[in-house]
Amino acid sequence: MLGIIGGSGLTQLDNLEITHRQIVRTPYGEPSGALTFGHIGEYQLVFIPRHGYGHTIAPHLVNYRANLWALQNQGVQDVISVATVGSIHASLTPGGLVIPNQIIDYTWGRKNTYFDEVGDKPVVHTDFTEPYTQRLRKLCLQAIADVGEHCVDGGVYAAMQGPRLETAAEIDRLERDGATIVGMTAMPEAVLARELGQSYAAICVVANHAAGRASSKHGIRYQDVGAVMDETMVRVRKVVAQLVKNYGH
């Protein structure tokens, strides 16, 4: 079954015909909210908003372990994340879509593994060479093309701690490190999915230029970000609907 994790601007799927919602208890605490089960057309999926249905959970406080475990507990083996990001690379502009293929993790203090219990079990080292599953990345790319949208195939996601935004100097550093987009939620979400054996990919919405760049040279205007997200998420919902259809085939 396919699971969708919604980020900022996507706390619900308007085109999802809901069949039921289910609260899932996990060994890792409460997920961000009840799982929403439904279908787009004849194709089933499960949806959960990463930040809660009222967008009340900050990125560093999201219970990523509970979210992924709850999805797997309900039979979800393929996970698509929708996330908003800032653009670091000059070629990326607000309103664009990126399907990243790499991550650099700058987060700290988050519950970032299922293998943190002290005991007599052997240490587990998870291979994370390619953090995003190629099969699901191709599914995202195909859905975007099918609805006539354009995107950037590939990008390096810099996962920051948040909830504050970055300084211009920090963005310069991230660019030197090779990052092309910046956000706050890719980690530990991606590696937790890998530990559970789930396939994982992301559709990233460029909401703004990163700090110190272009229109954000002297600051990020939230009213501009909100307008971009409102317009872009309409397009993303069409992409998700096509993705679910393609997945069903």
C-alpha positions, 0 to 999 in steps of 0.5 A, spaced: 500 500 500 502 507 498 502 512 504 503 519 503 506 524 508 504 531 507 508 537 509 507 544 510 501 546 505 499 539 505 495 537 511 490 534 507 488 531 500 482 535 498 481 530 492 481 524 497 475 520 498 476 518 505 473 511 507 475 512 515 481 515 520 484 510 524 488 512 531 494 507 531 498 506 538 506 505 537 511 503 541 514 510 540 509 514 542 503 518 538 504 519 531 502 526 528 495 524 527 490 519 526 491 515 519 487 517 514 484 512 509 481 513 502 482 513 495 483 517 489 478 514 484 479 507 485 486 507 488 487 506 495 492 510 499 493 512 506 495 519 508 498 522 514 500 530 515 507 530 518 506 537 522 499 535 524 492 536 521 492 543 524 500 544 522 502 545 530 508 540 530 514 543 529 519 540 525 524 538 530 518 535 534 515 531 529 515 524 532 518 521 525 519 514 528 511 513 530 509 516 524 513 511 519 511 505 524 504 507 524 504 507 516 508 500 516 503 497 521 497 498 517 501 495 511 504 501 507 511 499 504 511 505 499 512 512 502 512 518 498 513 525 502 511 531 500 515 537 503 517 544 502 524 547 501 528 553 500 532 553 493 540 554 494 541 553 487 540 559 482 537 555 477 531 553 482 525 558 483 519 558 487 513 554 485 518 549 482 518 542 484 524 537 485 525 530 486 531 529 490 536 524 490 541 525 496 541 528 503 546 531 507 543 531 515 545 537 519 540 535 524 541 533 532 538 531 538 532 527 534 530 520 535 533 518 529 533 510 529 529 504 531 536 501 533 537 505 540 536 500 545 541 497 549 541 489 549 545 483 547 543 484 539 548 486 534 549 493 532 545 494 526 549 499 520 544 501 515 546 502 508 544 509 506 548 510 500 542 512 496 537 515 501 531 515 496 528 509 492 529 509 485 523 506 483 519 511 487 523 517 484 521 514 477 514 514 479 514 521 481 517 523 475 512 520 471 506 522 474 509 529 474 510 528 466 503 525 465 500 531 468 504 536 464 508 539 470 516 540 470 521 538 475 528 538 477 530 530 477 535 530 482 537 534 488 541 534 494 537 536 500 540 539 506 536 537 512 536 543 518 534 542 525 529 548 525 524 551 527 528 557 525 530 559 518 538 559 516 542 565 516 545 567 509 552 565 511 549 558 513 546 557 506 553 559 503 556 553 507 550 549 505 552 550 497 559 549 499 557 542 501 554 541 495 546 542 497 541 545 492 535 545 497 534 546 504 529 543 509 527 541 516 524 534 515 527 529 510 531 526 516 530 522 520 524 520 516 528 517 510 533 513 514 527 510 519 523 508 513 530 505 510 530 501 517 523 499 517 524 496 510 520 501 506 521 504 500 521 512 500 521 518 495 520 525 496 516 531 492 519 537 494 516 544 493 520 550 492 517 555 497 522 560 497 529 562 495 534 561 501 536 566 506 541 571 502 539 569 495 535 573 490 528 575 493 530 573 500 537 577 500 535 581 506 529 576 509 524 571 507 517 574 506 512 569 509 506 573 505 510 571 499 511 564 501 504 563 503 502 565 496 507 560 492 505 554 497 497 555 495 498 555 488 503 550 488 500 545 492 494 545 487 498 542 482 501 538 487 495 535 488 494 533 481 501 530 481 499 526 487 492 523 484 496 521 478 502 518 482 496 514 485 493 512 479 500 510 476 502 506 482 495 502 482 497 500 475 
